Amino acid sequence: MSETILGRLSGGPLDTQIIPLDAENLDAVDDELVLPWEQGQLIYRRAGDAENTGPHDGPTTVPYRFDSQI
């Protein structure tokens, strides 16, 4: 059974949102998320190491930060 890996977003219009990532393991987690938005797309870039990677500390989360340069 695969674990749930979540993306924790900071900054931008989706600040504080947590979204499921389409990844079976940490090696498959993307460094960049391109998310649909009403006026186009939002770009969030990986901003650190995964947290809660142990077997009994909850879902693994990966931090992402809004890229306002796009």
ChimeraX attribute file (.defattr): number of C-alpha atoms within 10 A of each C-alpha:
attribute: neighborCount
match mode: 1-to-1
recipient: residues
	/A:1	4
	/A:2	7
	/A:3	14
	/A:4	15
	/A:5	24
	/A:6	20
	/A:7	21
	/A:8	22
	/A:9	23
	/A:10	19
	/A:11	14
	/A:12	14
	/A:13	11
	/A:14	16
	/A:15	13
	/A:16	11
	/A:17	11
	/A:18	16
	/A:19	13
	/A:20	11
	/A:21	18
	/A:22	13
	/A:23	15
	/A:24	13
	/A:25	13
	/A:26	15
	/A:27	7
	/A:28	10
	/A:29	18
	/A:30	13
	/A:31	13
	/A:32	15
	/A:33	20
	/A:34	11
	/A:35	11
	/A:36	10
	/A:37	11
	/A:38	6
	/A:39	6
	/A:40	8
	/A:41	12
	/A:42	18
	/A:43	18
	/A:44	24
	/A:45	17
	/A:46	20
	/A:47	16
	/A:48	11
	/A:49	11
	/A:50	17
	/A:51	15
	/A:52	13
	/A:53	16
	/A:54	9
	/A:55	9
	/A:56	7
	/A:57	9
	/A:58	13
	/A:59	15
	/A:60	19
	/A:61	21
	/A:62	25
	/A:63	19
	/A:64	23
	/A:65	20
	/A:66	21
	/A:67	16
	/A:68	10
	/A:69	5
	/A:70	8
